[in-house]
């Protein structure tokens, strides 16, 4: 057992729910900076289950801290996109599913410097033909998640 573990157990409480939403938001901000090269002055679209996504709110909160950031919220009328959130209302899930799909047609109208991010795993919201496009950053985003989580754990275990 690490010498730092007892210190962590005595002085910190780690909540998976809290760490997940803020950790994901921090990961997204880090990925945006790595992909775009800046955070000030960006235009950012959040698409999908915006009413229920805690990570979406956390990311919007962090992005709003930067200068001249424009955030666009895009969601279908039926916003609960995860099937398990629908329970017996599976017909509403089927109605909402597939409203917003990123495919080659979407890439064709996107700006060349745009970036497609996604927390993964995907269902059908991004087609596999998008994977080969340089603007598809979700696999790099997932890799960045390793480094962000390592840094957060180091801060928790060793402090500043």
DSSP file (Angstrom, degrees, kcal/mol; ACC not computed):
  #  RESIDUE AA STRUCTURE BP1 BP2  ACC     N-H-->O    O-->H-N    N-H-->O    O-->H-N    TCO  KAPPA ALPHA  PHI   PSI    X-CA   Y-CA   Z-CA
    1    1 A X              0   0    0      0, 0.0     5,-0.0     0, 0.0     2,-0.0   0.000 360.0 360.0 360.0 138.1    0.0    0.0    0.0
    2    2 A X    >>  -     0   0    0      1,-0.1     4,-0.6     2,-0.0     3,-0.6  -0.314 360.0-128.6 -65.7 147.6    1.2    3.4   -0.9
    3    3 A X  H 3> S+     0   0    0      1,-0.2     4,-0.7     2,-0.2     3,-0.2   0.788 109.8  58.8 -64.7 -26.5    2.3    5.8    1.9
    4    4 A X  H 3> S+     0   0    0      1,-0.2     4,-2.3     2,-0.2    -1,-0.2   0.760  87.9  75.3 -75.5 -24.4    0.0    8.4    0.4
    5    5 A X  H <> S+     0   0    0     -3,-0.6     4,-2.7     1,-0.2     5,-0.2   0.918  94.1  48.1 -59.3 -47.7   -3.1    6.2    0.7
    6    6 A X  H  X S+     0   0    0     -4,-0.6     4,-1.8     1,-0.2    -1,-0.2   0.891 111.4  52.2 -60.2 -36.1   -3.6    6.7    4.5
    7    7 A X  H  X S+     0   0    0     -4,-0.7     4,-1.7     2,-0.2    -1,-0.2   0.912 110.9  47.8 -63.1 -41.7   -3.1   10.4    4.0
    8    8 A X  H  X S+     0   0    0     -4,-2.3     4,-2.2     1,-0.2    -2,-0.2   0.924 110.1  51.7 -63.6 -45.4   -5.8   10.4    1.3
    9    9 A X  H  < S+     0   0    0     -4,-2.7    -1,-0.2     1,-0.2    -2,-0.2   0.829 113.9  44.5 -63.5 -32.2   -8.2    8.4    3.5
   10   10 A X  H  < S+     0   0    0     -4,-1.8    -1,-0.2    -5,-0.2    -2,-0.2   0.801 125.3  27.0 -80.9 -29.8   -7.8   10.8    6.4
   11   11 A X  H  < S+     0   0    0     -4,-1.7     2,-0.4    -5,-0.2    -2,-0.2   0.542 111.4  51.6-118.9  -6.7   -8.1   14.1    4.5
   12   12 A X     <  -     0   0    0     -4,-2.2     2,-0.5    -5,-0.2    -1,-0.1  -0.963  51.2-154.2-135.8 149.5  -10.2   13.6    1.3
   13   13 A X        -     0   0    0     -2,-0.4     2,-0.6    -3,-0.0    -4,-0.1  -0.993  17.1-157.9-116.9 126.8  -13.5   12.3    0.2
   14   14 A X        -     0   0    0     -2,-0.5     2,-0.6     4,-0.0     3,-0.1  -0.920   4.9-167.0-108.8 120.5  -13.6   11.1   -3.4
   15   15 A X     >  -     0   0    0     -2,-0.6     4,-3.1     1,-0.2     5,-0.3  -0.926  13.7-152.8-107.2 121.4  -17.1   11.0   -4.9
   16   16 A X  H  > S+     0   0    0     -2,-0.6     4,-2.7     1,-0.2     5,-0.2   0.909  96.8  51.4 -58.2 -42.8  -17.3    9.1   -8.2
   17   17 A X  H  > S+     0   0    0      2,-0.2     4,-1.9     1,-0.2     5,-0.2   0.934 114.8  41.7 -61.8 -46.7  -20.3   11.2   -9.3
   18   18 A X  H  > S+     0   0    0      1,-0.2     4,-2.2     2,-0.2     5,-0.4   0.945 117.4  46.4 -66.3 -48.2  -18.6   14.5   -8.6
   19   19 A X  H  X S+     0   0    0     -4,-3.1     4,-2.5     1,-0.2     5,-0.3   0.860 110.1  55.8 -63.6 -35.3  -15.2   13.5  -10.0
   20   20 A X  H  X S+     0   0    0     -4,-2.7     4,-2.6    -5,-0.3     5,-0.2   0.959 111.5  39.8 -64.3 -50.7  -16.9   12.0  -13.1
   21   21 A X  H  X S+     0   0    0     -4,-1.9     4,-1.9     2,-0.2    -2,-0.2   0.936 124.9  36.8 -69.2 -44.1  -18.7   15.2  -14.1
   22   22 A X  H  X S+     0   0    0     -4,-2.2     4,-2.7    -5,-0.2    -1,-0.2   0.864 117.2  52.8 -75.6 -34.2  -15.9   17.6  -13.3
   23   23 A X  H  X S+     0   0    0     -4,-2.5     4,-2.5    -5,-0.4    -2,-0.2   0.914 111.2  46.7 -64.1 -41.7  -13.2   15.2  -14.4
   24   24 A X  H  X S+     0   0    0     -4,-2.6     4,-2.6    -5,-0.3    -2,-0.2   0.903 112.7  49.6 -65.3 -41.3  -15.0   14.8  -17.8
   25   25 A X  H  X S+     0   0    0     -4,-1.9     4,-2.5    -5,-0.2    -2,-0.2   0.920 111.9  48.2 -64.3 -42.7  -15.4   18.6  -18.1
   26   26 A X  H  X S+     0   0    0     -4,-2.7     4,-2.6     1,-0.2    -2,-0.2   0.913 111.3  51.4 -62.4 -42.5  -11.8   19.2  -17.3
   27   27 A X  H  X S+     0   0    0     -4,-2.5     4,-2.7     2,-0.2    -2,-0.2   0.916 110.1  49.3 -58.7 -44.4  -10.8   16.5  -19.8
   28   28 A X  H  X S+     0   0    0     -4,-2.6     4,-2.8     2,-0.2    -2,-0.2   0.920 111.2  48.3 -64.0 -43.9  -13.0   18.2  -22.5
   29   29 A X  H  X S+     0   0    0     -4,-2.5     4,-2.3     2,-0.2    -1,-0.2   0.917 113.0  48.9 -62.0 -42.9  -11.4   21.6  -21.8
   30   30 A X  H  X S+     0   0    0     -4,-2.6     4,-2.3     2,-0.2    -2,-0.2   0.923 112.4  48.1 -61.2 -45.0   -7.9   20.1  -21.9
   31   31 A X  H  X S+     0   0    0     -4,-2.7     4,-2.8     2,-0.2     5,-0.3   0.907 109.9  51.9 -65.0 -41.6   -8.8   18.3  -25.2
   32   32 A X  H  X>S+     0   0    0     -4,-2.8     4,-3.4     1,-0.2     5,-0.7   0.940 110.8  48.0 -59.3 -46.5  -10.2   21.5  -26.7
   33   33 A X  H  X5S+     0   0    0     -4,-2.3     4,-1.4     1,-0.2    -1,-0.2   0.898 114.4  46.4 -61.6 -40.5   -7.0   23.4  -25.9
   34   34 A X  H  <5S+     0   0    0     -4,-2.3    -1,-0.2    -5,-0.2    -2,-0.2   0.896 120.2  38.7 -67.6 -40.3   -4.9   20.6  -27.3
   35   35 A X  H  <5S+     0   0    0     -4,-2.8    -2,-0.2    -5,-0.2    -3,-0.2   0.906 129.9  26.8 -78.9 -43.2   -6.9   20.3  -30.5
   36   36 A X  H  <5S-     0   0    0     -4,-3.4    -3,-0.2    -5,-0.3    -2,-0.2   0.772  96.0-129.6 -93.9 -30.0   -7.8   24.0  -31.2
   37   37 A X  S  <<S+     0   0    0     -4,-1.4     2,-0.3    -5,-0.7    -4,-0.2   0.408  79.4  43.0  95.0  -2.2   -4.8   25.6  -29.5
   38   38 A X        -     0   0    0     -6,-0.4    -2,-0.2     1,-0.1    -1,-0.2  -0.976  53.3-156.0-161.6 167.1   -6.8   28.0  -27.4
   39   39 A X  S >  S+     0   0    0     -2,-0.3     3,-1.1    -3,-0.1     2,-0.2   0.587  71.5  88.7-120.9 -30.0  -10.0   28.4  -25.3
   40   40 A X  T 3  S+     0   0    0      1,-0.2    28,-0.2    26,-0.1    29,-0.1  -0.503  97.5  12.7 -70.1 137.7  -10.7   32.1  -25.6
   41   41 A X  T 3  S+     0   0    0     26,-3.2    -1,-0.2     1,-0.2    28,-0.2   0.631  91.0 141.3  77.4  14.7  -12.9   33.0  -28.6
   42   42 A X    <   -     0   0    0     -3,-1.1    28,-2.5    25,-0.3     2,-0.5  -0.516  46.6-137.7 -89.1 159.2  -14.0   29.5  -29.5
   43   43 A X  E     -a   70   0A   0     26,-0.2     2,-0.4    -2,-0.2    28,-0.2  -0.969  26.8-174.1-111.0 130.8  -17.5   28.5  -30.7
   44   44 A X  E     -a   71   0A   0     26,-3.2    28,-3.2    -2,-0.5     2,-0.5  -0.989  13.6-156.6-135.3 129.3  -18.6   25.2  -29.1
   45   45 A X  E     -a   72   0A   0     -2,-0.4     2,-0.6    26,-0.2    28,-0.2  -0.910   2.3-161.3-107.2 129.1  -21.7   23.1  -29.8
   46   46 A X  E     -a   73   0A   0     26,-3.3    28,-3.2    -2,-0.5     2,-0.4  -0.947  18.3-174.7-107.4 121.0  -23.1   20.8  -27.2
   47   47 A X  E     +a   74   0A   0     -2,-0.6     2,-0.4    26,-0.2    28,-0.2  -0.936  36.9  20.5-123.5 136.3  -25.4   18.2  -28.8
   48   48 A X  S    S+     0   0    0     26,-2.0     2,-2.0    -2,-0.4     3,-0.2  -0.921 106.6  14.0 124.2-140.1  -27.6   15.5  -27.2
   49   49 A X     >  +     0   0    0     -2,-0.4     4,-1.2     1,-0.2     7,-0.2  -0.526  65.2 156.6 -80.4  77.2  -29.1   14.9  -23.8
   50   50 A X  T  4  +     0   0    0     -2,-2.0    -1,-0.2     1,-0.2     7,-0.1   0.766  64.6  58.9 -78.9 -26.1  -28.5   18.4  -22.4
   51   51 A X  T  4 S+     0   0    0     -3,-0.2    -1,-0.2     1,-0.2    -2,-0.1   0.826 118.6  28.0 -73.1 -30.6  -31.3   18.3  -19.8
   52   52 A X  T  4 S+     0   0    0     27,-0.2     2,-0.9    -3,-0.2    -2,-0.2   0.548  92.5 104.0-108.7 -10.4  -29.8   15.2  -18.0
   53   53 A X     X  -     0   0    0     -4,-1.2     4,-1.4     1,-0.2     5,-0.1  -0.638  42.6-175.4 -81.9 107.3  -26.1   15.4  -18.7
   54   54 A X  H  > S+     0   0    0     -2,-0.9     4,-2.2     1,-0.2    -1,-0.2   0.862  86.2  57.8 -66.9 -34.4  -24.3   16.7  -15.6
   55   55 A X  H  > S+     0   0    0      1,-0.2     4,-2.8     2,-0.2    -1,-0.2   0.877 101.3  56.4 -63.7 -36.6  -21.1   16.8  -17.6
   56   56 A X  H  > S+     0   0    0      2,-0.2     4,-2.6     1,-0.2    -1,-0.2   0.926 108.4  46.3 -59.9 -46.2  -22.6   19.1  -20.1
   57   57 A X  H  X S+     0   0    0     -4,-1.4     4,-2.3     2,-0.2    -1,-0.2   0.909 113.3  49.2 -64.6 -41.2  -23.5   21.6  -17.4
   58   58 A X  H  X S+     0   0    0     -4,-2.2     4,-2.3     2,-0.2    -2,-0.2   0.908 112.3  47.9 -65.0 -41.5  -20.0   21.3  -15.9
   59   59 A X  H  X S+     0   0    0     -4,-2.8     4,-2.9     2,-0.2     5,-0.2   0.925 111.3  49.8 -65.9 -44.5  -18.4   21.8  -19.3
   60   60 A X  H  X S+     0   0    0     -4,-2.6     4,-2.0     1,-0.2    -1,-0.2   0.902 110.3  52.2 -60.0 -40.6  -20.6   24.9  -20.1
   61   61 A X  H  < S+     0   0    0     -4,-2.3     4,-0.4    -5,-0.2    -2,-0.2   0.931 112.8  43.7 -61.0 -46.7  -19.7   26.3  -16.7
   62   62 A X  H >< S+     0   0    0     -4,-2.3     3,-1.4     1,-0.2     4,-0.3   0.923 112.8  50.9 -66.3 -44.0  -15.9   25.9  -17.3
   63   63 A X  H >< S+     0   0    0     -4,-2.9     3,-1.7     1,-0.3    -1,-0.2   0.849 101.5  62.9 -63.3 -33.1  -16.1   27.2  -20.9
   64   64 A X  T 3< S+     0   0    0     -4,-2.0    -1,-0.3     1,-0.3    -2,-0.2   0.656  90.2  69.4 -66.7 -14.2  -18.0   30.3  -19.7
   65   65 A X  T <  S+     0   0    0     -3,-1.4    -1,-0.3    -4,-0.4    -2,-0.2   0.642  89.1  79.7 -76.6 -14.8  -14.9   31.2  -17.7
   66   66 A X  S X  S-     0   0    0     -3,-1.7     3,-0.7    -4,-0.3     2,-0.2  -0.507  92.5 -91.3 -93.9 164.1  -13.0   32.0  -20.9
   67   67 A X  T 3  S-     0   0    0      1,-0.2   -26,-3.2    -2,-0.2   -25,-0.3  -0.524  95.2  -8.7 -79.7 135.9  -13.2   35.2  -23.0
   68   68 A X  T 3  S+     0   0    0     -2,-0.2     2,-0.4   -28,-0.2    -1,-0.2   0.805  82.8 161.8  54.3  40.1  -15.6   35.5  -25.9
   69   69 A X    <   -     0   0    0     -3,-0.7     2,-0.5   -28,-0.2   -26,-0.2  -0.777  25.1-156.6 -91.2 132.8  -16.7   31.8  -25.9
   70   70 A X  E     -a   43   0A   0    -28,-2.5   -26,-3.2    -2,-0.4     2,-0.5  -0.952   7.5-165.9-111.0 123.8  -20.0   31.1  -27.7
   71   71 A X  E     -a   44   0A   0     -2,-0.5     2,-0.5   -28,-0.2   -26,-0.2  -0.939   2.3-162.3-113.3 127.2  -21.8   27.9  -26.6
   72   72 A X  E     -a   45   0A   0    -28,-3.2   -26,-3.3    -2,-0.5     2,-0.6  -0.938   6.3-153.4-110.0 126.4  -24.6   26.5  -28.8
   73   73 A X  E     -a   46   0A   0     -2,-0.5     2,-0.5   -28,-0.2   -26,-0.2  -0.887  14.9-178.5-102.6 122.1  -27.0   24.0  -27.1
   74   74 A X  E     +a   47   0A   0    -28,-3.2   -26,-2.0    -2,-0.6     2,-0.3  -0.978  13.8 149.1-127.0 120.3  -28.6   21.6  -29.6
   75   75 A X        -     0   0    0     -2,-0.5     4,-0.1   -28,-0.2   -26,-0.1  -0.996  41.7-115.3-149.9 143.3  -31.1   19.0  -28.4
   76   76 A X        -     0   0    0     -2,-0.3    20,-0.1     2,-0.3     5,-0.0  -0.261  41.1-100.1 -71.0 168.6  -34.1   17.2  -29.8
   77   77 A X  S    S+     0   0    0      1,-0.2     2,-0.9     2,-0.1    -1,-0.1   0.895 121.4  54.2 -56.8 -41.7  -37.6   17.8  -28.3
   78   78 A X  S    S+     0   0    0      1,-0.1    -2,-0.3    14,-0.1    -1,-0.2  -0.855  75.6 180.0 -93.8 108.1  -37.2   14.5  -26.5
   79   79 A X        +     0   0    0     -2,-0.9     2,-1.5    -4,-0.1   -27,-0.2   0.662  48.9  96.5 -91.8 -16.5  -34.0   15.1  -24.7
   80   80 A X        +     0   0    0      1,-0.2    16,-0.1   -31,-0.1    -1,-0.1  -0.577  45.6 168.1 -79.5  94.6  -33.4   11.9  -22.7
   81   81 A X        +     0   0    0     -2,-1.5     2,-0.4    15,-0.1    -1,-0.2   0.712  43.7  89.9 -86.2 -22.4  -31.1   10.1  -25.2
   82   82 A X  S >  S-     0   0    0      1,-0.1     3,-1.7     2,-0.0     4,-0.4  -0.642  71.6-140.6 -81.3 128.7  -29.8    7.2  -23.1
   83   83 A X  G >> S+     0   0    0     -2,-0.4     3,-1.7     1,-0.3     4,-0.6   0.856  98.5  59.5 -56.6 -39.9  -32.1    4.2  -23.4
   84   84 A X  G 34 S+     0   0    0      1,-0.3    -1,-0.3     2,-0.2     3,-0.2   0.688  97.8  61.1 -67.7 -16.7  -31.8    3.2  -19.8
   85   85 A X  G <4 S+     0   0    0     -3,-1.7    -1,-0.3     1,-0.2    -2,-0.2   0.583  95.7  63.4 -81.7 -10.0  -33.3    6.6  -18.7
   86   86 A X  T X4 S+     0   0    0     -3,-1.7     3,-2.4    -4,-0.4     2,-0.2   0.741  72.8 179.3 -88.5 -24.5  -36.5    5.9  -20.6
   87   87 A X  T 3< S-     0   0    0     -4,-0.6    -1,-0.2     1,-0.3     3,-0.2  -0.405  75.7  -7.0  59.4-122.8  -37.7    2.9  -18.6
   88   88 A X  T 3  S+     0   0    0     -2,-0.2     2,-0.9     1,-0.2     3,-0.3   0.547 119.6  84.6 -82.8  -6.9  -41.0    1.8  -20.1
   89   89 A X    X>  +     0   0    0     -3,-2.4     3,-1.2     1,-0.2     4,-1.2  -0.251  47.6 143.5 -89.9  48.3  -41.2    4.8  -22.4
   90   90 A X  H 3>  +     0   0    0     -2,-0.9     4,-2.5     1,-0.3    -1,-0.2   0.766  62.5  66.3 -61.2 -27.3  -39.1    3.1  -25.1
   91   91 A X  H 3> S+     0   0    0     -3,-0.3     4,-1.7     1,-0.2    -1,-0.3   0.858  99.7  51.2 -64.0 -34.5  -41.1    4.7  -27.9
   92   92 A X  H <> S+     0   0    0     -3,-1.2     4,-2.1     2,-0.2    -1,-0.2   0.881 109.0  51.3 -68.4 -37.9  -39.8    8.1  -26.8
   93   93 A X  H  X S+     0   0    0     -4,-1.2     4,-2.8     1,-0.2    -2,-0.2   0.943 109.9  48.5 -62.3 -47.4  -36.3    6.8  -26.9
   94   94 A X  H  < S+     0   0    0     -4,-2.5    -1,-0.2     1,-0.2    -2,-0.2   0.855 110.5  52.4 -62.4 -34.6  -36.8    5.4  -30.4
   95   95 A X  H  < S+     0   0    0     -4,-1.7    -1,-0.2    -5,-0.2    -2,-0.2   0.903 115.9  39.2 -66.6 -40.9  -38.3    8.8  -31.5
   96   96 A X  H >< S+     0   0    0     -4,-2.1     3,-1.8   -16,-0.1     4,-0.3   0.822  94.3  99.0 -79.0 -32.6  -35.3   10.7  -30.2
   97   97 A X  T 3< S+     0   0    0     -4,-2.8   -15,-0.0     1,-0.3   -16,-0.0  -0.299  89.6  16.8 -60.5 133.0  -32.7    8.3  -31.3
   98   98 A X  T 3  S+     0   0    0      2,-0.2    -1,-0.3     1,-0.0     3,-0.3   0.511  84.3 120.6  85.2   4.3  -31.0    9.2  -34.5
   99   99 A X  S <  S+     0   0    0     -3,-1.8     2,-0.5     1,-0.3    -2,-0.1   0.906  83.1  30.1 -65.5 -40.2  -32.1   12.9  -34.5
  100  100 A X  S    S+     0   0    0     -4,-0.3     2,-0.5     2,-0.0    -1,-0.3  -0.927  74.7 164.5-126.5 106.5  -28.5   14.1  -34.5
  101  101 A X        -     0   0    0     -2,-0.5     2,-0.7    -3,-0.3    25,-0.2  -0.984  28.9-143.3-124.4 128.0  -25.9   11.8  -36.3
  102  102 A X  B     +b  126   0B   0     23,-3.2    25,-2.4    -2,-0.5     2,-0.2  -0.818  41.9 144.7 -89.7 117.4  -22.5   13.0  -37.3
  103  103 A X     >  -     0   0    0     -2,-0.7     4,-2.3    23,-0.2     3,-0.4  -0.692  67.5 -72.9-136.3-170.9  -21.6   11.3  -40.6
  104  104 A X  H  > S+     0   0    0      1,-0.2     4,-2.1    -2,-0.2     5,-0.1   0.843 128.3  58.6 -60.8 -33.7  -19.7   12.2  -43.7
  105  105 A X  H  > S+     0   0    0      2,-0.2     4,-0.7     1,-0.2    -1,-0.2   0.894 107.8  46.1 -62.8 -39.4  -22.5   14.6  -44.8
  106  106 A X  H >> S+     0   0    0     -3,-0.4     3,-1.0     1,-0.2     4,-0.9   0.917 111.0  52.4 -68.2 -43.4  -22.0   16.6  -41.6
  107  107 A X  H >< S+     0   0    0     -4,-2.3     3,-0.6     1,-0.2    -2,-0.2   0.862 101.1  62.6 -60.2 -35.2  -18.3   16.6  -42.0
  108  108 A X  H 3< S+     0   0    0     -4,-2.1    -1,-0.2     1,-0.2    -2,-0.2   0.784 110.6  37.8 -62.5 -27.2  -18.7   17.9  -45.5
  109  109 A X  H << S+     0   0    0     -3,-1.0    -1,-0.2    -4,-0.7    -2,-0.2   0.488  97.2  99.8-103.1  -4.8  -20.3   21.1  -44.2
  110  110 A X  S << S-     0   0    0     -4,-0.9     2,-0.0    -3,-0.6    -3,-0.0  -0.476  84.0 -98.7 -77.9 152.2  -18.1   21.5  -41.1
  111  111 A X    >   -     0   0    0     -2,-0.1     3,-1.5     1,-0.1    -1,-0.1  -0.354  30.9-117.4 -66.0 152.3  -15.3   23.9  -41.1
  112  112 A X  T 3  S+     0   0    0      1,-0.3    -1,-0.1    -3,-0.1    -2,-0.1   0.753 114.4  48.8 -66.1 -24.8  -11.9   22.4  -41.7
  113  113 A X  T 3  S+     0   0    0      2,-0.1    -1,-0.3    22,-0.0    -2,-0.1   0.378  87.1 117.0 -96.5   5.0  -10.6   23.4  -38.2
  114  114 A X    <   -     0   0    0     -3,-1.5     2,-0.4     1,-0.0    -4,-0.0  -0.238  54.0-143.9 -68.7 161.8  -13.7   22.1  -36.4
  115  115 A X        -     0   0    0     21,-0.1     2,-0.6     2,-0.0    21,-0.2  -0.994   3.5-149.3-132.2 134.6  -13.3   19.2  -33.9
  116  116 A X  B     +c  136   0C   0     19,-3.4    21,-2.7    -2,-0.4    22,-0.6  -0.920  23.7 178.6-104.7 119.1  -15.7   16.4  -33.2
  117  117 A X        +     0   0    0     -2,-0.6     2,-0.3    20,-0.2    21,-0.1  -0.854   7.4 170.2-118.0 155.4  -15.5   15.2  -29.6
  118  118 A X        -     0   0    0     -2,-0.3    24,-0.1    19,-0.0     4,-0.1  -0.943  36.1-132.7-161.5 140.6  -17.5   12.5  -27.8
  119  119 A X        -     0   0    0     -2,-0.3     3,-0.1     2,-0.1    -1,-0.0   0.669  63.3-124.5 -73.7 -13.9  -17.2   10.9  -24.4
  120  120 A X  S    S+     0   0    0      1,-0.1     2,-0.1    -3,-0.0     3,-0.0   0.382  85.4  96.7  57.5 155.2  -17.5    7.3  -25.8
  121  121 A X        -     0   0    0      1,-0.1     2,-0.2     2,-0.0    -1,-0.1   0.596  66.0-155.1 -73.0 152.0  -18.7    4.7  -26.1
  122  122 A X        -     0   0    0      1,-0.2    -1,-0.1    -2,-0.1    -4,-0.0  -0.575  17.2-169.7 -92.6 157.5  -20.8    5.7  -29.0
  123  123 A X  S    S-     0   0    0     -2,-0.2    -1,-0.2    -3,-0.0     3,-0.1   0.567  72.3 -44.9-104.1 -97.1  -24.1    4.2  -30.1
  124  124 A X  S    S+     0   0    0      1,-0.1     3,-0.1     3,-0.1    -2,-0.0   0.218 109.6 100.0-122.6  14.7  -25.2    5.4  -33.4
  125  125 A X  S    S+     0   0    0      1,-0.2   -23,-3.2   -24,-0.1     2,-0.4   0.681  89.4  35.6 -77.9 -17.0  -24.6    9.2  -33.0
  126  126 A X  B    S-b  102   0B   0    -25,-0.2    -1,-0.2    -3,-0.1   -23,-0.2  -0.982  84.2-136.1-134.8 123.4  -21.3    9.1  -34.9
  127  127 A X    >   -     0   0    0    -25,-2.4     3,-1.8    -2,-0.4     4,-0.4  -0.440  22.3-117.2 -78.0 154.3  -20.8    6.8  -37.9
  128  128 A X  G >  S+     0   0    0      1,-0.3     3,-1.1     2,-0.2     4,-0.4   0.736 109.1  71.1 -66.1 -22.3  -17.6    4.8  -38.2
  129  129 A X  G 3  S+     0   0    0      1,-0.3     3,-0.4     2,-0.2    -1,-0.3   0.702  90.3  62.7 -67.8 -15.7  -16.6    6.6  -41.4
  130  130 A X  G X  S+     0   0    0     -3,-1.8     3,-2.0   -28,-0.2     6,-0.3   0.768  83.4  79.7 -74.4 -26.3  -16.0    9.7  -39.3
  131  131 A X  T <  S+     0   0    0     -3,-1.1    -1,-0.2    -4,-0.4    -2,-0.2   0.810  89.0  53.1 -53.7 -35.3  -13.2    7.9  -37.4
  132  132 A X  T 3  S+     0   0    0     -3,-0.4    -1,-0.3    -4,-0.4     2,-0.3   0.584  86.0 100.5 -80.3  -9.6  -10.7    8.4  -40.2
  133  133 A X  S X  S-     0   0    0     -3,-2.0     3,-1.8    -4,-0.2    -3,-0.0  -0.571  75.5-133.2 -78.4 137.8  -11.2   12.2  -40.4
  134  134 A X  T 3  S+     0   0    0      1,-0.3    -1,-0.1    -2,-0.3    -3,-0.0   0.744 104.9  64.4 -62.8 -22.7   -8.6   14.3  -38.6
  135  135 A X  T 3  S+     0   0    0    -20,-0.1   -19,-3.4    -5,-0.1     2,-1.0   0.652  76.7  98.0 -75.7 -14.0  -11.4   16.4  -37.0
  136  136 A X  B <   +c  116   0C   0     -3,-1.8     3,-0.2    -6,-0.3     4,-0.2  -0.651  45.1 164.7 -76.2 104.0  -12.5   13.3  -35.1
  137  137 A X     >  +     0   0    0    -21,-2.7     4,-3.0    -2,-1.0     5,-0.2   0.392  40.9 101.6-103.3   1.7  -10.9   13.9  -31.8
  138  138 A X  H  > S+     0   0    0    -22,-0.6     4,-2.0     1,-0.2    -1,-0.2   0.803  82.9  48.4 -66.5 -30.1  -12.8   11.4  -29.6
  139  139 A X  H  > S+     0   0    0     -3,-0.2     4,-1.9     2,-0.2    -1,-0.2   0.893 115.2  45.4 -74.3 -37.4  -10.0    8.7  -29.5
  140  140 A X  H  > S+     0   0    0     -4,-0.2     4,-2.6     2,-0.2    -2,-0.2   0.880 111.2  54.8 -66.5 -37.5   -7.4   11.4  -28.7
  141  141 A X  H  X S+     0   0    0     -4,-3.0     4,-1.5     2,-0.2    -2,-0.2   0.916 107.0  49.8 -59.5 -45.1   -9.9   12.7  -26.1
  142  142 A X  H  X S+     0   0    0     -4,-2.0     4,-0.8     1,-0.2    -1,-0.2   0.896 111.0  49.3 -62.5 -40.2  -10.1    9.2  -24.5
  143  143 A X  H >X S+     0   0    0     -4,-1.9     4,-1.0     1,-0.2     3,-0.9   0.901 107.2  54.7 -65.5 -40.5   -6.3    9.0  -24.4
  144  144 A X  H 3X S+     0   0    0     -4,-2.6     4,-2.6     1,-0.2    -1,-0.2   0.835  96.9  67.6 -60.2 -31.3   -6.2   12.5  -22.8
  145  145 A X  H 3X S+     0   0    0     -4,-1.5     4,-2.5     1,-0.2    -1,-0.2   0.854  94.4  56.6 -57.9 -35.7   -8.6   11.1  -20.2
  146  146 A X  H <X S+     0   0    0     -3,-0.9     4,-2.1    -4,-0.8    -1,-0.2   0.939 110.3  43.3 -59.8 -47.4   -5.8    8.8  -18.9
  147  147 A X  H  X S+     0   0    0     -4,-1.0     4,-2.4     2,-0.2    -2,-0.2   0.885 113.3  50.9 -69.6 -39.0   -3.5   11.8  -18.3
  148  148 A X  H  X S+     0   0    0     -4,-2.6     4,-2.6     2,-0.2    -1,-0.2   0.932 112.4  46.6 -63.9 -44.8   -6.1   14.0  -16.7
  149  149 A X  H  X S+     0   0    0     -4,-2.5     4,-2.5    -5,-0.2    -2,-0.2   0.885 111.4  51.7 -66.0 -37.7   -7.1   11.2  -14.3
  150  150 A X  H  X S+     0   0    0     -4,-2.1     4,-2.4    -5,-0.2    -1,-0.2   0.927 111.4  47.4 -62.5 -43.7   -3.5   10.5  -13.5
  151  151 A X  H  X S+     0   0    0     -4,-2.4     4,-2.4     2,-0.2    -2,-0.2   0.911 112.1  49.3 -64.7 -42.7   -2.9   14.2  -12.7
  152  152 A X  H  X S+     0   0    0     -4,-2.6     4,-2.3     1,-0.2    -1,-0.2   0.917 112.0  48.3 -63.6 -42.6   -6.1   14.4  -10.6
  153  153 A X  H  X S+     0   0    0     -4,-2.5     4,-2.8     2,-0.2     5,-0.3   0.906 110.2  52.1 -64.1 -40.7   -5.1   11.3   -8.6
  154  154 A X  H  X>S+     0   0    0     -4,-2.4     4,-3.4     1,-0.2     5,-0.6   0.927 110.0  49.0 -60.8 -43.7   -1.6   12.7   -8.1
  155  155 A X  H  X5S+     0   0    0     -4,-2.4     4,-1.5     1,-0.2    -1,-0.2   0.901 113.4  46.9 -62.1 -39.7   -3.0   15.9   -6.8
  156  156 A X  H  <5S+     0   0    0     -4,-2.3    -2,-0.2    -5,-0.2    -1,-0.2   0.896 120.6  37.5 -67.9 -39.5   -5.3   14.0   -4.4
  157  157 A X  H  <5S+     0   0    0     -4,-2.8    -2,-0.2    -5,-0.2    -3,-0.2   0.889 134.6  18.9 -81.4 -39.8   -2.5   11.7   -3.2
  158  158 A X  H  <5S-     0   0    0     -4,-3.4    -3,-0.2    -5,-0.3    -2,-0.2   0.579  94.4-142.1-109.6 -12.5    0.4   14.1   -3.1
  159  159 A X     <<       0   0    0     -4,-1.5    -1,-0.2    -5,-0.6    -2,-0.1  -0.282 360.0 360.0  77.0-169.9   -1.2   17.6   -3.0
  160  160 A X              0   0    0     -4,-0.1    -1,-0.2    -2,-0.0    -5,-0.1   0.503 360.0 360.0 -70.9 360.0    0.2   20.6   -4.9
